[in-house]
Structure formats: C-alpha cells, structure tokens
C-alpha cells in the first residue's frame, strides 16, 4: 500500500508502471506530465480558462493514447480487448463529465479530478495495461 501511496503522491512512471513497449511507455509518461500540468495549474491558482485548457489537452491526449493501445491490442488479437476498451470508454466518459462540471463552475472540483486521474493512471497501468502487456510479450 505504501508503494501505491508514493506513486499517487509523486506520480512518476516508476519501474512497476513500465510496460517495456517504448511507444506505450512514452505515451504514459506524457499522460503523467499532463496530469502534473493540471496539478500545477491548480496549485498555482491559474485562472479557470487556463485550467480548463489543460484539462481539454489531457482529454484529447487520453483519446489519442487509448486509440494507440487499442490498435496494439487488436493487432495482437488480445482476447481481453473488449473489456479493456470498455475501461477506456468509461474513463473518457468520466473525464468529459468532469469537464462539463468544470465549465459549470462546480466548486472544489479540481482536486476531485486530480485525485481521480492520479488513482486511475496508477491502477490502470499497473493492473489493466499489464494484462495485455503480458499477453503481447
């Protein structure tokens, strides 16, 4: 549990999060960097327009990354593809919902978004992504 807490607090692409697939690891690092940008925008009390732009960039990159992962899984005929894609689709819906709530100026939403994203990234990479990585390798 302590390792998970450290991953959530520091949010780095640690060795337990590396897939060994260069493209995916690079994309995971960029996702982490975008979450850190969002966190910095919140911590530096940037205006809502800037924070929203950071969130939009994250949403767009998440979709791009998921497409790359899904193409990789399809190429290797990964049997868990449908289930994994459902997890991706659920996250996209959740982040879009966060974005809509943010645009409506819901109070204290930024920290809820940040905690959710950090937790999701760590759990998704270390569990779901590692399942398809083991299959591919």
TAKAMO-V402839 format. One record per helix or strand of 3 or more residues. SS is the DSSP state (a for helix, b for strand). FROM is the first residue (numbers start at 1). LEN is the number of residues. If there is no record, write none. Layout:
BEGIN
SS:FROM:LEN
SS:FROM:LEN
END
This chain:
BEGIN
a:2:9
a:15:3
a:22:22
a:48:28
a:81:23
a:109:28
END
